[in-house]
Amino acid sequence: MIKLYRKHHFLLPLFVALYWIAGCRMADQQTTAAADTGASDKAYTTFVLSGDTIKAKRYADSLQAMLRRFALPGDKTISPWYYYFRGSLFVQENKFDSASLYFRQISPAPQQTELQTLKDYALLNRAVSSSNIANADLVTRLLAAVKRGEQHQSVFTYRLYDLLAKSYYNNHNVPKAIEYTVQYYNHHPFKSHPIIRQRYFDISFMLSVQQRDTASMKRHLDSARQLAVQIDDSLALARTYDYEAQLYAYQENYGKAVVAAKRYFNYLQTHQLLHKTAFNNLATSFVRNHQTDSAIYYYKAAILWAGAQPERMNLLPEYQGLHEAYKQKGDYEHALDALLTAFNIYGHNMQAIEASKIEELHTQYQTEKKDQAIAALQMNNELNKKVISQQRWIFVAVCILLAIIAFYIYNVYRQKLLKEKNEKLEIENKRLLLEQKTRQMQLNPHFIYNAIANMQGLISSDKKREANAYLVSFSKLMRNVLELNRHDLIPLEDEIGSLKNYIELQQMRFEHAFAYQIDTEDTDVDAILIPPMLVQPFVENSIEHGFKSIDYPGMLTISFRQEQTQLVICIDDNGAGEKAKTHGPREKKSLSRIIVQERLDLLFNKANRQAYFEVGPKTGEQGFRVVIYLPLLTD
């Protein structure tokens, strides 16, 4: 998420100058007026407030103009405002350590309550911005500063409300963050100004993100974007695309989230405004969209970018992101390395927090009595020893726990992969069975079409009695075929019975112009299984094309024999053979052959060629021969 609060340390928007000095229109005009009139506290206050509603570059130029007024001999020691303006300029230049040095030197007079509030805000803002979590001591100091500001009725109290909102936001206390955000907005002297409203909707969007309220996110996003266009702030407008990416992420539309995040990143890159969070947000969008290589690239780019900056940055989120990306990719070795680096950074951050506490105690030692400071330091040292000891045990326990969690996650992930693989295999098997059923069912219309054509031929020949007998036999055959087609595989004996019914039906049509013989030799017809209606298309071709135009008795021979692990089926006829082709156009590939081959491929040929058939004229003899090779399946 964009750290919006860090982007606007001293740009909380307001044209306070319009209310405080009649006729002041620009910040630089206010600077000149303040110098000419002796630079009263009221004029300085007005100048500071004016920075809320102008762009950073313009405010920085105004600060430099103001500081030139203090460049006269002796002015530095007269007004404490010099230290405030010098520190503010360093903030604009992102030199926060130098800024803090000048802010600490501010010594306001008792009546300079506005300057005291600004000093409280400046020092506390640095403390809040440099820590991911606001500890109890920091929140206590904030509340004390708010109390002072309220007692003095300071116009800058709204800034302290803003800091409280940010502190509670960092501590994931969203209700409190919302409460003080509303306080900040309501107490702002120029809350109706579009720049102030734009920033308010920016913050409100982030709070909606924490509440996972997509409707509120969309509403605040639209308002922030509309105001960004109104104030012609290209950076604020670009920032709304980052918000849009977060909204799409919560809506699980990760593809659009990547597009929006990339658009924001490209804007920052073009204007040389890149920051670590921009890299992190874009990489996170890629992780959610399962583009792990791109995510890893931008996490590493963020680390390289941060290493090139003068200020040391906290890289814990980046290494945590790298851990998630490598884990998603399945690269557990690099995922573990990233996780260990993240833990090292976490430990270093904890040590830095402790060092910061010691520094605070040292500062207190300079202002309080020596004996009280020494006593406080001794107590803190004892506490640090206990904390360090506890941290060591906690670190060891966390490492062991993480190892157990990692092992558990690995097992769960492995089981999930196996389960998904089994589910895919089951789905694939079901698909193959359905396709096989489809191919099998395609034969039925083909067979029925030919049978109806046969009956039509008998009726056309005025052979009503034969047609009636043919219809009765055909209905019996159809009942038999429908029963067999309910199964993927049937006993060979049932297939032979179905063939006999069909051949006898055709003999009725052709008035016994051919004879047939079925030879099973030593084949166990009860135990061997075969796909139903597999042989019938070839028998039909022999009768329809082989025996149709001959002037001698036809003979159809069908044999079944076992050869090791194969069942070999031979369909042999003495029909017209090659001569049948000379009476018409070149023979097209039979539809029944295509369907049979597709059935064999689906049933047996997924891994290798186990089932096939060969068709061709007999060598040196009249007729055609079909040989079918099937895997030997038994019940």
Secondary structure, DSSP 8 states (H G I E B T S, - for coil): ---HHHHTTT-----HHHHHSTT--SHHHHHHHHHHTT--HHHHHHHHHHGGGS-HHHHHHHHHHHHHHHTSTTHHHH-THHHHHHHHHHHHTT-HHHHHHHHHT----TT-HHHHHHHHHHHHHHHHHT-SS--HHHHHHHHHHHHHHHHTT-TTHHHHHHHHHHHHHHTT-HHHHHHHHHHHHHH-TTTTSHHHHHHHHHHHHHHHHHHT-HHHHHHHHHHHHHHHHHTT-HHHHHHHHHHHHHHHHHTT-HHHHHHHHHHHHHHHHHTT---HHHHHHHHHHHHHTT-HHHHHHHHHHHHHHHHTSSS----HHHHHHHHHHHHHHT-HHHHHHHHHHHHHHHHHHHHHHHHHHHHHHHHHHHHS-HHHHHHHHHHHHHHHHHHHHHHHHHHHHHHHHHHHHHHHHHHHHHHHHHHHHHHHHHHHHHHHHHHHHHHHHHHHHHHHHHHHHHHHHHHHTT-HHHHHHHHHHHHHHHHHHHHHTTSSSEEHHHHHHHHHHHHHHHHHHTTS-EEEEEE-TT--TTTEEE-TTSSHHHHHHIIIIISTT-SS-EEEEEEEEEETTEEEEEEEE-S-GGGGGGGSS-----HHHHHHHHHHHHHH-SSS---EEEEEE-TTSSSEEEEEEEE-EE-
